[in-house]
Amino acid sequence: MPVFDYDPPERFVAGALGQPGARAFFLQARAEGRLTTVALEKLQVAALAGRLEELLDEVLRRSGGTAHVPAVAPADLTDEEPLDVPLSEDFRVGTMALAWDPETSQVVIEAQEIVDEEDLDAPEPAVLRVRISAGAARAFTRRALEIVAAGRPPCPLCGQPLDAEGHVCVRLNGYRGGEAAS
C-alpha cells in the first residue's frame, strides 16, 4: 500500500480541468520535489470542503475561541494558481477521512484509493495523507468551494445543471424524476 505522506505540504489544493459539464477534479499535494495528484468527483470536493469548514468551526467552538483556528482564510495563504504539471493521476479517490490533531493544531486529511471489494487479490489501497494548519485548511476550503461553484449554473426551477446545448426542465414538462405528473 503506497502512502503519499505530506507533513506539511508546500502546496495542497483542489483543482479542475476542462469545460463546465465535462470537468475532471483533482487534489494535489507537493513538497520537496514530490507531487501527488489524485482524481475525485465534484461532489467529493464539495463534501471535503464542507466537512473541513464544519471541523474547523467545531474546534473553534469547543476551544471557546482559544484554538489557533482563523475564522476565515488568511489572505497570505490564498492560492489561485493552476494545478501543477505534468498532471499524472496517481489514483482515484474512494473514501476520505478528516481529523483534528490537538497536539500539533493541524488538520489531517486522508484520501484512500477506490478498491474493488470483490477482488480478493487486490493490493492494499493507496492513501494520500496530508497534515495542514487550520489557516491552510481554510484557504483550501475557499478555493475548493470556488472551483465547485465555477461549474454550470443550476436551473432556478429544478436545480439541475444548465447545459450550453439546452436544458429540459422536468418542472416545466410535467415530469418529476422521470414519472408523469398526475
Disulfide bonds with the S-S distance in Angstrom:
none
